[in-house]
Amino acid sequence: MSPFPHELALTEEQLDSIMLSMWNMRIATIGPGSRINLTPMWFDYDGDHVLVNTAAHRSKCGWIRNNPELTILVVNPDNPYHWVQIKCTVEREELEEGETGAKVTQQVDKIWQKYTGNEPPYGLRDPSIDEKRVLFVCRVDRIATFGKP
């Protein structure tokens, strides 16, 4: 069962379908000077939380740590006027180099396969550094939808 409110324009099944689709998201974070930064990203959904997996060395990772309130926009690639906006808060951070490292690696491998169709392991690690991943597990605070599939 979805943790999302029931007063949405979409049914729970439609919403779950969107959250598990291959649509990418745009994540809004607050960066330097309180400026909003938008980044298109892959994402995952575990039935209760939005999962955001990023490289630890990226600026976005620090911005999320500094302000763990995020806004995510998921747009239908076939109809840009059909979208879901999710306001969420990071509940916890899991580090690839920590105790939950295997889970973080498995999650990035899962979205790699979902979005590219390629077998794991995740193929975009920066070979010039020892790239480590961070998984932000985000509680859904509010959701808005517009349009129809």
Salt bridges, closest charged atoms under 4 A:
GLU12 OE1 - HIS6 ND1 3.72
ASP44 OD2 - LYS110 NZ 3.21
ASP46 OD2 - HIS49 ND1 3.72
GLU91 OE1 - HIS49 NE2 2.90
GLU93 OE2 - ARG65 NH2 2.61
GLU94 OE2 - ARG92 NE 2.79
GLU94 OE2 - LYS103 NZ 3.28
GLU96 OE2 - ARG125 NH2 2.59
ASP130 OD1 - LYS132 NZ 3.62
GLU131 OE2 - ARG133 NH1 3.16
ASP141 OD1 - ARG139 NE 2.75
